[in-house]
Amino acid sequence: MKVGVVGAGGVGAACALALAARGSAREIVLANRTRERARAVAADVRYGTPLSPRAVEVRDGELEDLADAALVMITAGVNERTGGATERSDPRGRLRLLARNAEVYRDVVPRVVAAAPEAVLLVVTDPPDPLADLARTLAGHDRVLGTGTFLDSLRFRVHLAAAAGVSPAEVEAQVLGEHGTTEVFVWSGARVAGVPASAAIAQLGGWSDERRRAIEEAVRFANIAIIEGNGASRYGIGIVCARLAEMVVRDERAVVPVASFVERFGVTLSLPTVVGRHGAERVLLPPLAPGEADALRESAETLRRARADVGAAHAPHEQAAEPIPPLPPPSAGGEVG
């Protein structure tokens, strides 16, 4: 199947490289405002494809060449460094980029949908949550995902694993809500080989509230730390996007913390989501500790304000946003719309 990447900057190039290296799709098409750049990135990646685990074709094209794509990643827009979103003390964080990147999406999304009306749209550009709401409005359908907190959750797992001295593969942990300053660390559900993370770290590496705060800060500002050292954060998100493409192309129905529109909250945000051929197939609400549930509602409120700022209208079948209802008690959880 075909996967498209719109935007051949640092993140788009990283997505293309990860797609090719993993053999995520049979055909990868890069489109960029400047065709010459897309052509150069495609050629650079293509020369390595003889070593891909599966046959893959990488080429450049125009937006019209995205026809029949199963998924189109949209990475176009200004990044955090260019947009001035690299201050740890700024409560808006990535939301500072919203107005500028919304203009890019108003131009690009209708053209992508015209070329590939059946494709799942994967919003990668920061801030992905309100931009996914806007993309959903512009596209006129629900097959829209945002990368959300998938990468944040992987970062959380990596730091927990380092604290416990184990492989990240042995850690289950999720960050939910906004991909931004209000993201919610679900400590109550974090596990190391089935053992609560705090208990495991206490036994294996030494636990303290200070360590917990250090882990949260490292994850919350990982992008800024990377930008300070390397100018841009691109490789981790590239791998995440390739993995999400696989879930769609192969109709895997894998469950990951990724962003989609959740009717209960009236906004796009990250919850454990079943991802398949049509994007978000189902969304789950995990049991949360009271403080985590409150934080998730606050995160949703932040995103609802951002949605209003960007003018993302409600879809015809949606009702106007109402106050977010209380979340289920920790023993419950369940499926949400």
Protein Blocks (a to p, Z undefined) as FASTA:
>chain_A
ZZddehjafklmmmmmmmmmnopafbdcdddfblmlmmmmmmmmmmmmmmpmbdcddddd
dfklmgoiabdcdfbdcdfklnopabfklmnlmmlmmmmmmmmmmmmmmmmmmmmmmbcc
ddfbdcfklmmmmmmmmnopabbccekjmlmmmmmmmmmmmmnopafklpccddehjedj
kbccdfklgceehiafklmmmmmnopafklmmmmmmmmmmmmmmmmmmnopafklmmmmm
mmmmmmmmnonopacddddddfklopacdddddddfkopabdcdddddfklmmmmmmmmm
mmmmmmmmnopacdfkbccdddddddddfklopddZZ
